[in-house]
Amino acid sequence: MVTSVLSENSKAVILLALAAFGWGTNTIASKLAVGEVSPMMLIFIRWAIVAI
């Protein structure tokens, strides 16, 4: 049996930090891309990333 290096609490904190980082970068990237890419393409890219 493999022992876990991180506790469950630490994993939760890391996942929450990653979610906040992803949410924040999504907003910034969308604002930068609005003039370059169509809104439908932005939606497609968001869903494609989430599907991964």
N, C-alpha and C positions, 0 to 999 in steps of 0.2 A: 504494500500500500504506500502511495506517495504522500508525503506530508506537505501541506500547503505552507508556503513561506509567508503569504499575506493572510491576515485574519479576514473574516467576512466583513467586518466594519471597514477595514482599509480598502477592500475591493469596492465596496459601495461608494466610498468617498472618491476613489479614482474614477469610477464610472460616472459619477455625478459631475466631476470636474471635466471629463471628456465631453459629456453632453453639453455643459455650459460653453465649453470652447467651440464645439461644433455649431451651436446655436449662434454664438457671437460672430464667428467667421462667416457663417451663412449670410447674416445680415450685411456685413461689410462687403462680401463678394457680390451680393445681389445689387447693392448700390453702385458698385464699380462697373458691373456688367450690363446695367440697364441700357446704356447707349450703344452697346456693342452687340448684344444678343437679344433675340425676341423673348418676350415674357413666357411664351409656351416652351421655348428651349430651356429657359431657366428652370421651369417646373419639371421638365423631363430630366434634367441633370440632377436636381434635388432628389427626385424619386429613384433615379438610377443609383445614386450614392447610398440612399437608405436601403435599397434592395440588396446591396452587397453586404 
